[in-house]
Amino acid sequence: MIPFPAPRPDPISSGIAALPAHEPDGQGLDIIFIDGFVGETVIGIHHDELHDTQPLRIDLAAGLPRSRACDTDHIGDTIDYSVVRTALHEMLAGHAYRLLEAFAEGVATLLLERFGAHWVRVRVTKPGKFADVDGVGVMIERRRRPAPPPGPRHSAEVLSLLGAGMVPGERR
C-alpha cells in the first residue's frame, strides 16, 4: 500500500488563526493570517545548527478590531500580508536569535509594533528536525498592551511651572 501524506490542517480549525472571542472592549477581531511561510535561516543551539541554514515554517495570525478595510476596500486600512511576508524574509536573513521562542517573540513584536496588530499568534516550526517527527517548534500568543492612562505630572515639572509663575491645572 502506498502511504499518502497526511492532509495539511486548516489554519482556522487547527488553531493558528483561532482567537479569543473578543477584545476586552467586547469587539470581535478581524484576522489576517499567513499559513505555511517557509524560509531558510541559521538558528539553533546545537553545533550542527550554527553554520548551515535550515528551513523554518512560520504560521501566524494577527487580529485587528474590525479593520476599516471592511468598509473602504483599501489595503492601507489593514495589515498587508505581502509586506509582512517581506519583513519575515528580512528577519530570517538578519536575526541573531538562537531559540525558536525568541524568534517567535520577535515576529510577535514585529506584528504588534510595526503592523499595529492587537492580538497575534505565531507558530515557528523546524520541519524534519528529527527523522521520526514532522516538525518541532513553538507557538506563542501575545496581545497589545493597553496604553497607560495619563498620570499626574512629575513633581519636577510642577515645581518648574510654579517657579515660572504658572500654576498647573485649570484657571477658575
Buried (B, 14 or more C-beta within 10 A) or exposed (E): EEEEEEEEEEBBEEBBBEBEEEBEEEEEBBBBBBBEBEBEBBBBEEEEBEEEEBBBBBBBBBBBBEBBBEEEEEEEBBBBBEEBBEBBEEBBEEBEBBEBEBBBBBBBEBBBEEBEBBBBBBBBBBBEBEEEEEBEBBBBBBBBEEEEEEEEEEEEEBEEBEEEEEEEEEEE
